[in-house]
Amino acid sequence: MSRSQWWEGPVKAAPDFEQLLKVLRREVPDRPTLFEFFLNQPLHARLAADTTGLEPGSPEETVVAFRNAGYDYATILASDFHFPGGEHSQAKTISLNDGSVIRDRATFEAYQWPDPAMADFTSLDRAAAVLPAGMKAVCQGPCGVLENVISLVGFDNLCFMLADDPELTAEIFDAVGRRIVAYYRTLVQYEAVGAIIGNDDWGFKTQPMISPDDMRRYVIPWHKRIVELAHDAGKPAIMHCCGNLAELMDDIIDDIRYDGKHSYEDAIQPVEEAYDTYGSRIAILGGLDVDFVIRSTPEAVYRRAKEMLERAADRGSYALGTGNSVPEYVPDEQYFAMIAAATEGR
């Protein structure tokens, strides 16, 4: 493994999932704590490079990578469950109308809905078998309620359907929502799962994708049931959601009752401002804008990370990470500079 100013090898201190739980309870953790939705595969390989016998891209490699980087959990894609759609263009960015398969009642009734009871959780079982003491799995869903409806219907079609056929719209949301709830009902029963993520992008840069009233009618009730499942199992629920959610934050905090919110963008609301506004009501996770991390020097990334940790030092309710995730185009050095702010000395 190549060395650098910012990455000298695996964090030596043992993981302690209680630290993330303290953040999600809006308490002050005993030491700076990290949170990330996912890390890219080449970064997994680099973080786990000194460990022999790991299959590239495997759940086992994911666990080792997260542990070596200093996380108290590993984000695990627990199952193969998903909603099959049409053909998508092979591009990094695709239209929200690409691959839609439900256009009307006939195509809705013809769609072959997946059965969450048939989901294969082998990936989670493999991860659970190698989790070190003190570490848990944090698992997301098969995308979210709104994301899957948009994927199946197409965004433009959904906008027309909301106005022209609210009855069919409700049936589509119900068909997706109850299957996702069933999926999480199985997921939260796993002892290795320490928390769940409700991953569902709701917004554009300036506003929610559909009106707040429609969100409250069709989407939010399903998220409320997902969080209730987690809480009934004694586990926290984290929301990963991109976009401008200013009109829906009270719903997220007070009605749905998510324990933590992830995904922030400087062009919408810098994490520092989000923390000061909402951090006493919901844990703020990550937040260093991905574009900032990419374009800045490692030194600048380190400074902002340190300043964010200092802002939260006496108030808690914060874990350090990027605003969204760590895709392949995030330079390793900037990523390592960010996590060094939390892990140096460990």
C-alpha distance (Angstrom), angle and dihedral (degrees) to the residues before:
residue distance angle dihedral
M1 . . .
S2 3.77 . .
R3 3.79 116.5 .
S4 3.76 128.7 -139.7
Q5 3.77 142.2 175.6
W6 3.79 89.3 -90.0
W7 3.80 105.2 35.0
E8 3.78 119.4 48.3
G9 3.78 98.9 158.7
P10 3.79 141.2 -69.8
V11 3.79 120.7 -17.8
K12 3.80 105.8 -103.6
A13 3.81 99.6 -152.0
A14 3.79 116.5 93.5
P15 3.82 118.9 -107.3
D16 3.79 117.4 -102.4
F17 3.79 115.8 -167.0
E18 3.80 89.4 -168.9
Q19 3.81 87.5 76.3
L20 3.81 92.1 62.4
L21 3.79 89.6 44.0
K22 3.80 89.4 55.3
V23 3.80 89.8 52.5
L24 3.82 90.6 49.9
R25 3.81 89.7 49.7
R26 3.82 86.6 54.4
E27 3.78 90.9 -113.5
V28 3.80 130.5 131.9
P29 3.81 110.4 -94.4
D30 3.79 119.4 -136.9
R31 3.80 90.4 -113.1
P32 3.80 138.1 3.2
T33 3.80 109.9 -62.9
L34 3.80 131.7 -154.0
F35 3.79 131.4 -138.8
E36 3.79 130.2 -178.5
F37 3.80 132.9 162.7
F38 3.79 94.0 -143.3
L39 3.80 142.7 -23.3
N40 3.79 123.2 -140.2
Q41 3.80 121.0 -103.3
P42 3.85 98.2 -111.8
L43 3.81 88.1 52.1
H44 3.82 89.9 50.4
A45 3.79 88.3 53.1
R46 3.81 93.1 48.9
L47 3.80 93.7 47.2
A48 3.81 91.7 49.2
A49 3.80 97.7 36.4
D50 3.80 96.6 115.1
T51 3.81 92.3 55.6
T52 3.80 114.7 91.2
G53 3.77 127.0 -143.5
L54 3.81 98.5 28.2
E55 3.78 118.7 141.2
P56 3.82 109.6 -131.5
G57 3.78 110.6 -107.4
S58 3.80 92.8 11.0
P59 3.82 126.5 138.2
E60 3.80 87.6 -114.8
E61 3.81 91.6 57.0
T62 3.81 89.9 48.5
V63 3.80 91.5 54.6
V64 3.81 92.6 48.8
A65 3.81 92.6 46.5
F66 3.80 94.5 51.4
R67 3.79 92.1 43.7
N68 3.82 93.1 49.5
A69 3.81 91.7 49.0
G70 3.81 91.6 55.0
Y71 3.80 103.3 -102.4
D72 3.79 119.6 143.4
Y73 3.80 91.5 -142.5
A74 3.78 140.4 24.4
T75 3.78 124.0 -125.9
I76 3.79 104.6 -126.4
L77 3.79 127.4 -169.7
A78 3.78 90.8 -139.4
S79 3.79 102.9 -167.9
D80 3.77 148.2 11.0
F81 3.82 92.9 -119.1
H82 3.81 113.7 132.6
F83 3.79 143.6 138.6
P84 3.83 108.9 -102.4
G85 3.79 114.4 -132.1
G86 3.75 138.8 176.7
E87 3.77 129.3 -74.9
H88 3.80 116.4 -58.0
S89 3.77 126.6 -155.5
Q90 3.80 112.3 -104.4
A91 3.78 98.6 -113.9
K92 3.80 138.9 115.5
T93 3.80 89.8 -118.3
I94 3.80 122.6 36.6
S95 3.79 136.4 179.3
L96 3.81 119.0 -93.7
N97 3.80 85.2 -125.9
D98 3.80 94.9 55.4
G99 3.81 117.7 114.8
S100 3.81 98.5 7.2
V101 3.83 115.5 161.1
I102 3.83 105.5 174.7
R103 3.81 114.5 72.8
D104 3.80 104.4 148.3
R105 3.79 142.4 -7.0
A106 3.80 93.9 -71.3
T107 3.81 93.7 55.0
F108 3.82 89.9 42.3
E109 3.80 91.6 55.5
A110 3.80 92.0 43.8
Y111 3.82 94.7 51.6
Q112 3.82 114.0 110.7
W113 3.79 102.0 -129.8
P114 3.83 115.7 -150.1
D115 3.80 118.7 -119.6
P116 3.83 112.5 -127.4
A117 3.81 88.7 -158.6
M118 3.81 87.1 68.8
A119 3.80 94.5 53.6
D120 3.80 115.0 130.7
F121 3.82 111.6 -131.6
T122 3.81 95.4 -177.9
S123 3.82 91.6 120.5
L124 3.79 90.8 57.8
D125 3.80 91.6 46.1
R126 3.81 90.2 52.7
A127 3.80 92.4 48.6
A128 3.80 92.1 46.8
A129 3.79 90.7 54.0
V130 3.82 92.6 61.0
L131 3.81 102.7 34.4
P132 3.81 107.8 126.0
A133 3.78 120.5 -129.8
G134 3.78 111.7 -74.5
M135 3.80 94.6 24.2
K136 3.81 129.1 105.3
A137 3.78 138.3 -172.8
V138 3.80 118.9 -109.9
C139 3.80 110.3 -159.3
Q140 3.77 133.9 -164.7
G141 3.77 130.0 -154.0
P142 3.81 129.8 -108.0
C143 3.82 87.5 -83.1
G144 3.79 114.5 -67.1
V145 3.78 141.9 -72.2
L146 3.80 97.5 -93.8
E147 3.81 94.4 37.6
N148 3.80 92.5 53.4
V149 3.79 93.8 46.1
I150 3.81 90.1 50.8
S151 3.81 90.0 47.8
L152 3.81 92.3 50.7
V153 3.82 98.2 40.0
G154 3.80 104.7 25.5
F155 3.79 122.5 -118.4
D156 3.81 97.6 -101.5
N157 3.80 91.3 46.1
L158 3.79 90.7 49.1
C159 3.80 91.7 53.3
F160 3.81 90.8 53.6
M161 3.80 92.0 43.1
L162 3.81 92.7 52.8
A163 3.82 88.1 60.2
D164 3.80 101.3 33.0
D165 3.80 104.9 37.2
P166 3.80 114.1 16.5
E167 3.81 90.9 163.8
L168 3.82 92.8 60.2
T169 3.81 89.8 41.3
A170 3.79 90.0 56.4
E171 3.81 91.8 48.5
I172 3.81 92.0 52.2
F173 3.80 92.8 48.8
D174 3.81 89.9 47.2
A175 3.81 92.2 49.9
V176 3.80 90.9 52.5
G177 3.80 96.9 37.4
R178 3.79 98.8 51.7
R179 3.81 91.6 49.5
I180 3.80 92.2 50.8
V181 3.80 90.1 48.2
A182 3.82 89.2 51.2
Y183 3.80 89.6 50.5
Y184 3.81 92.2 53.1
R185 3.81 90.5 44.9
T186 3.80 87.9 64.3
L187 3.79 94.4 39.5
V188 3.80 97.4 55.7
Q189 3.82 91.3 55.3
Y190 3.81 91.7 68.9
E191 3.79 111.2 101.6
A192 3.80 91.0 -148.4
V193 3.82 91.4 60.6
G194 3.79 109.1 91.9
A195 3.81 97.7 176.1
I196 3.78 139.9 -6.4
I197 3.79 131.8 -130.7
G198 3.78 122.3 -140.0
N199 3.80 98.5 -152.5
D200 3.79 111.1 -170.3
D201 3.81 124.7 136.0
W202 3.80 109.6 -138.2
G203 3.77 107.1 168.8
F204 3.76 151.8 55.1
K205 3.79 120.6 -144.9
T206 3.82 93.8 -83.9
Q207 3.82 106.3 27.8
P208 3.82 146.7 -5.7
M209 3.81 116.8 -67.2
I210 3.79 91.8 -116.1
S211 3.78 128.5 19.3
P212 3.81 119.0 -72.3
D213 3.81 89.2 -118.2
D214 3.80 91.0 54.9
M215 3.81 90.0 45.7
R216 3.80 89.0 54.5
R217 3.78 92.1 47.5
Y218 3.80 102.0 43.7
V219 3.82 110.8 16.7
I220 3.79 114.5 23.8
P221 3.84 96.6 60.1
W222 3.81 89.9 60.5
H223 3.80 92.6 50.1
K224 3.78 88.6 49.4
R225 3.81 89.6 56.3
I226 3.82 91.4 47.8
V227 3.81 91.8 53.2
E228 3.80 91.4 45.7
L229 3.81 89.3 54.5
A230 3.79 90.9 52.4
H231 3.78 94.3 45.9
D232 3.82 92.1 46.8
A233 3.82 86.7 55.5
G234 3.81 90.4 50.6
K235 3.81 94.2 -109.5
P236 3.80 131.7 121.4
A237 3.80 123.2 -118.7
I238 3.80 123.6 -139.4
M239 3.77 124.9 -160.1
H240 3.80 118.9 -141.4
C241 3.78 106.1 -171.1
C242 3.80 131.6 150.8
G243 3.78 127.2 -151.7
N244 3.79 139.4 46.6
L245 3.80 106.0 -42.4
A246 3.81 99.9 165.3
E247 3.81 90.9 122.9
L248 3.81 91.8 51.0
M249 3.81 105.0 39.8
D250 3.79 93.5 98.1
D251 3.81 88.6 53.0
I252 3.81 91.2 49.3
I253 3.80 93.0 49.4
D254 3.80 106.0 32.4
D255 3.81 104.9 26.5
I256 3.81 106.6 28.7
R257 3.82 91.2 29.0
Y258 3.78 100.5 -149.3
D259 3.81 111.2 -178.3
G260 3.81 96.2 -143.7
K261 3.79 138.4 16.7
H262 3.81 123.9 -146.1
S263 3.82 132.6 -172.1
Y264 3.80 122.4 60.0
E265 3.78 133.9 173.1
D266 3.79 127.3 -163.4
A267 3.81 91.5 -136.1
I268 3.82 89.4 59.7
Q269 3.81 104.9 30.7
P270 3.82 124.6 -26.8
V271 3.78 112.9 -124.8
E272 3.81 91.2 -117.1
E273 3.80 90.1 60.4
A274 3.81 92.4 42.7
Y275 3.79 90.2 51.8
D276 3.80 93.3 50.7
T277 3.81 91.2 46.0
Y278 3.80 102.0 42.6
G279 3.81 108.7 9.9
S280 3.80 94.1 100.0
R281 3.83 89.7 55.9
I282 3.81 104.6 36.9
A283 3.80 133.9 13.0
I284 3.80 113.6 -99.5
L285 3.79 112.6 -139.7
G286 3.80 127.0 -164.6
G287 3.76 113.2 -30.3
L288 3.81 108.1 162.7
D289 3.79 98.3 134.1
V290 3.82 110.6 -111.3
D291 3.80 92.6 -137.2
F292 3.82 89.1 51.8
V293 3.80 91.2 50.1
I294 3.81 91.8 49.6
R295 3.81 97.7 46.0
S296 3.80 99.9 37.6
T297 3.78 129.3 80.9
P298 3.79 117.3 -102.7
E299 3.81 87.7 -111.1
A300 3.81 91.6 56.4
V301 3.80 91.4 47.5
Y302 3.80 90.5 50.4
R303 3.81 92.0 49.4
R304 3.81 94.1 50.7
A305 3.80 91.1 46.1
K306 3.81 90.8 50.9
E307 3.79 91.6 47.6
M308 3.80 91.2 50.9
L309 3.79 91.5 50.4
E310 3.80 90.1 48.7
R311 3.81 90.5 50.2
A312 3.80 89.2 56.4
A313 3.81 98.2 36.3
D314 3.80 96.4 103.3
R315 3.82 98.3 27.4
G316 3.80 102.8 44.6
S317 3.81 119.5 -166.5
Y318 3.82 92.0 116.0
A319 3.81 138.9 101.7
L320 3.80 121.7 -175.3
G321 3.80 123.9 -117.6
T322 3.76 145.1 108.1
G323 3.76 123.1 -57.6
N324 3.79 93.1 -106.5
S325 3.82 118.7 -7.6
V326 3.80 140.9 -53.9
P327 3.83 108.7 -91.6
E328 3.80 121.6 179.2
Y329 3.80 94.5 -91.3
V330 3.82 92.1 64.8
P331 3.83 104.9 97.6
D332 3.78 112.4 -118.5
E333 3.81 92.8 -130.7
Q334 3.80 92.8 57.7
Y335 3.79 90.5 48.0
F336 3.80 92.1 48.7
A337 3.80 90.7 48.0
M338 3.80 89.6 54.0
I339 3.80 96.5 50.7
A340 3.83 91.1 42.3
A341 3.80 87.4 67.8
A342 3.81 88.0 64.8
T343 3.80 103.2 31.1
E344 3.81 106.4 39.7
G345 3.77 108.6 122.6
R346 3.80 93.1 24.3
